[in-house]
C-alpha cells in the first residue's frame, strides 16, 4: 500500500487513482473516519476523467497510530507531505467536516503560497470555530465536546454506533429509514483508527480558530451544507465561512444531514462537478 512518511515519523496512507496528466482532486475526510468515506465521490470523479487522491489522516484508517500531532497544524502538514510527494498542481481540495478544517489550514498555509491550488470545496465543515467562547457566543458549549470525550473513553464502539445510527446521517429523524450497511461502514472506519487520535482530534476540530485561514484564501471556494446538520450547526459554520472567504459560493440544502455526501451523493456530486468546471 502507498504511504508517505512525514518529518515526525507518521506514515500516511493514500489512494491515487487516474492519469497523472489529469487534473487532481484531493479529498479530506471527517472525524473519525478514513478515505473510504469518499467512495461515492472517488468513483464518480474518476469516471469523469479526474485524478482522485484521498489520504487517511494520521491515527485514522490505515495511517500509523502515532501518539503525537493530533492537531490541525499537523493535519495540514501531512497533506502537504502527500501533495509534494505526488507533485500535485492545479488541484481541487474537497473537505468534509474536520476535513474542511484541514483543507482551510492546508490551502492557507501551503497550497496557495506554493501555487498548487485551483479551487476548494468545504462540505459541512467545522471552520471558523465550533466551540462557544466569548468571541463566538453562537458556538457549541464545550460541555458537548466533553461529553464526546467521556463517551469515547468509556466505550468507543458504542459511542460510534450511536453517532452513525443517530445524528450523523439524520437516521434519528421521523420518516427517515436507517441504512444498517451505512451505519456499519461508518463504525468500521472509526474503529480501524486510533482511540487516542480520535480523543485528541475532538479538541482539534472543535477548538481550532480558523478565522484567519478563511480570510487568507483567495481561490474560488464552494461552501455547501445541509440545514438539518445536527453535528456542525450550519449558521455557525457555512454561513460564517461564506462571510469570511474572499471568493466563495454558498449553497444550503434543505433537510440534508451532516453525512449528506453519502445520503445525497446523487445530488451533491454533480453540483460539485459543475463548480469545478466553471
C-alpha positions in Angstrom: 0.0 0.0 0.0 1.3 3.5 -0.7 2.4 5.6 2.2 4.3 8.9 2.8 6.4 9.3 5.9 6.2 12.7 7.5 9.1 14.6 9.2 7.9 13.4 12.6 7.6 9.8 11.5 3.9 9.4 10.8 3.1 7.1 7.9 0.2 8.5 5.9 -1.7 6.1 3.7 -3.2 7.4 0.5 -5.1 6.4 -2.6 -4.2 7.7 -6.0 -6.4 6.8 -8.9 -6.3 8.1 -12.5 -3.9 9.5 -15.0 -1.1 11.6 -13.7 -1.8 14.0 -16.5 -5.4 14.6 -15.3 -6.4 17.5 -13.0 -6.1 16.2 -9.4 -8.9 16.3 -6.8 -7.8 15.8 -3.3 -10.4 14.6 -0.7 -10.1 15.2 3.0 -12.3 13.0 5.3 -14.1 13.8 8.5 -13.6 12.6 12.1 -13.2 9.7 13.0 -13.3 8.2 9.5 -10.9 7.4 6.7 -10.6 8.0 3.0 -13.1 5.2 2.5 -15.8 7.6 3.4 -15.2 9.2 -0.1 -16.0 6.0 -2.1 -19.0 7.6 -3.9 -17.0 10.7 -4.8 -13.8 8.9 -5.8 -15.6 6.7 -8.2 -17.7 9.5 -9.6 -14.9 11.9 -10.3 -12.6 9.2 -11.5 -15.3 8.3 -14.1 -15.3 11.9 -15.2 -11.6 11.8 -16.0 -10.1 13.4 -12.9 -7.1 12.1 -10.9 -8.5 11.4 -7.4 -6.4 11.3 -4.3 -7.5 10.7 -0.7 -5.4 10.0 2.4 -6.2 8.7 5.8 -5.5 11.3 8.5 -2.7 10.4 11.0 -4.1 8.0 13.5 -7.1 7.2 11.3 -7.7 4.3 8.9 -4.6 2.7 7.6 -2.2 5.5 8.6 0.1 4.9 11.5 -1.3 5.2 15.0 1.3 7.8 16.0 0.9 9.2 19.5 1.5 12.8 18.8 0.5 15.6 16.4 -3.3 15.2 16.5 -3.9 18.9 15.7 -4.9 21.0 12.7 -1.3 22.1 12.0 0.0 18.6 11.7 -3.1 17.5 9.7 -2.3 20.2 7.1 1.4 19.5 7.2 0.7 15.8 6.5 -1.4 16.8 3.5 1.4 18.9 2.2 3.7 15.9 2.5 1.4 13.9 0.3 0.9 16.7 -2.2 4.6 17.3 -2.5 5.4 13.6 -2.8 2.9 13.3 -5.7 3.8 16.9 -7.0 0.1 17.8 -7.4 -0.6 21.1 -9.1 -3.7 22.9 -10.2 -5.5 20.8 -7.6 -9.0 21.0 -6.2 -9.2 20.2 -2.5 -12.5 19.0 -1.1 -13.0 18.6 2.7 -15.9 17.3 4.8 -16.4 18.3 8.4 -12.9 18.1 10.1 -11.6 17.6 6.6 -12.9 21.0 5.7 -10.8 22.5 8.5 -7.8 20.5 7.2 -8.5 22.0 3.7 -8.7 25.5 5.1 -5.4 25.2 7.0 -3.6 23.5 4.1 -4.7 25.9 1.4 -4.0 29.0 3.5 -0.6 27.7 4.8 0.8 25.6 2.0 -1.4 25.3 -1.1 -1.9 28.9 -2.1 1.6 30.1 -1.1 3.0 27.3 -3.2 0.7 28.0 -6.1 -0.7 24.4 -6.1 -4.4 25.0 -5.6 -7.0 25.9 -8.2 -10.2 25.7 -6.1 -11.6 24.3 -2.9 -14.9 22.8 -1.6 -16.0 22.9 2.0 -18.7 20.4 2.8 -20.4 20.7 6.3 -17.1 21.9 7.6 -16.0 22.9 11.0 -14.4 26.3 10.4 -14.2 29.0 11.6 -14.7 27.8 15.2 -17.1 25.2 16.7 -16.8 25.8 20.4 -18.6 28.5 22.2 -16.4 31.4 23.5 -16.9 35.0 24.5 -16.0 35.9 20.9 -18.1 33.1 19.5 -21.3 33.0 21.6 -23.2 31.2 18.9 -20.9 28.2 19.2 -21.5 24.8 20.7 -20.8 24.7 24.5 -17.5 22.9 25.4 -19.6 20.6 27.7 -20.9 18.9 24.5 -17.4 18.1 23.4 -16.5 17.0 26.9 -19.4 14.6 26.6 -18.0 13.3 23.3 -14.6 12.7 25.1 -16.3 10.9 28.0 -18.4 8.7 25.8 -15.4 7.8 23.6 -13.2 6.9 26.6 -16.0 4.9 28.3 -16.9 2.8 25.2 -15.8 3.9 21.8 -17.6 1.1 20.0 -21.0 2.1 21.5 -20.4 5.8 21.0 -19.5 5.4 17.4 -22.6 3.2 16.7 -24.8 5.8 18.4 -23.4 8.7 16.2 -23.7 6.8 13.0 -27.2 5.4 13.7 -28.4 8.8 15.0 -27.5 12.4 14.1 -24.7 11.9 11.6 -26.9 10.8 8.7 -30.2 12.0 10.2 -31.4 8.5 10.8 -32.9 9.7 14.1 -35.4 11.9 12.2 -39.0 10.9 11.7 -39.7 9.4 8.3 -36.0 8.6 7.6 -35.2 4.9 7.1 -31.8 4.0 8.6 -29.4 2.0 6.4 -27.6 -0.6 8.5 -24.8 -1.1 6.0 -24.1 2.7 6.0 -24.1 2.6 9.8 -21.8 -0.5 9.8 -19.4 1.1 7.4 -19.1 4.3 9.5 -18.4 2.2 12.5 -15.9 0.1 10.7 -13.9 3.1 9.6 -14.0 4.6 13.0 -12.9 1.5 14.9 -10.0 1.0 12.4 -8.3 4.1 13.7 -6.6 5.1 17.0 -8.6 5.8 20.1 -6.0 8.4 21.1 -6.1 10.2 17.7 -9.9 10.3 17.9 -9.9 11.5 21.5 -7.4 14.3 20.9 -9.0 15.1 17.5 -12.1 16.3 19.2 -10.1 19.3 20.5 -8.6 19.8 17.1 -11.9 20.1 15.3 -13.8 22.0 18.0 -11.3 24.4 19.4 -9.1 25.5 16.4 -10.0 29.0 15.4 -9.6 29.1 11.6 -10.9 32.6 11.0 -7.6 33.8 9.7 -7.3 30.7 7.4 -10.6 31.5 5.8 -9.6 35.2 5.3 -6.3 34.3 3.7 -7.8 32.0 1.0 -8.3 33.8 -2.4 -9.1 30.8 -4.7 -12.7 30.1 -5.5 -14.4 28.1 -2.8 -17.8 26.2 -2.9 -19.3 26.2 0.5 -22.1 23.7 1.0 -24.1 22.3 3.9 -27.5 20.9 4.9 -29.7 23.0 7.2 -30.6 19.8 9.2 -27.0 19.2 10.1 -27.1 18.0 13.7 -23.3 17.7 14.1 -22.0 21.0 12.8 -24.7 23.8 13.1 -24.8 25.5 9.7 -25.4 29.0 10.9 -22.1 28.8 12.9 -20.2 27.1 10.0 -21.0 27.5 6.3 -22.8 30.9 6.8 -19.7 32.3 8.5 -17.3 30.7 6.1 -19.0 32.4 3.2 -18.8 35.7 5.0 -15.1 35.3 5.7 -13.9 33.9 2.4 -12.9 36.3 -0.3 -14.2 34.4 -3.3 -16.9 31.9 -2.3 -20.3 30.5 -3.5 -22.7 29.3 -0.8 -25.4 26.6 -1.2 -27.6 25.4 1.7 -29.5 22.2 1.1 -32.9 22.0 2.8 -33.3 19.0 5.1 -29.9 17.5 4.4 -27.9 15.9 7.3 -24.2 16.1 8.2 -23.4 12.9 6.2 -25.1 14.2 3.1 -22.2 13.2 0.8 -23.4 9.6 1.4 -27.1 10.1 1.7 -27.4 12.5 -1.2 -24.3 11.8 -3.4 -26.6 11.7 -6.5 -27.3 15.5 -5.9 -24.0 16.7 -4.5 -21.6 15.1 -6.9 -23.0 16.8 -10.0 -23.2 20.1 -8.1 -19.5 19.9 -7.1 -18.6 18.9 -10.6 -20.4 21.9 -12.0 -18.4 24.2 -9.6 -15.2 22.6 -10.7 -15.9 23.0 -14.3 -16.9 26.7 -14.0 
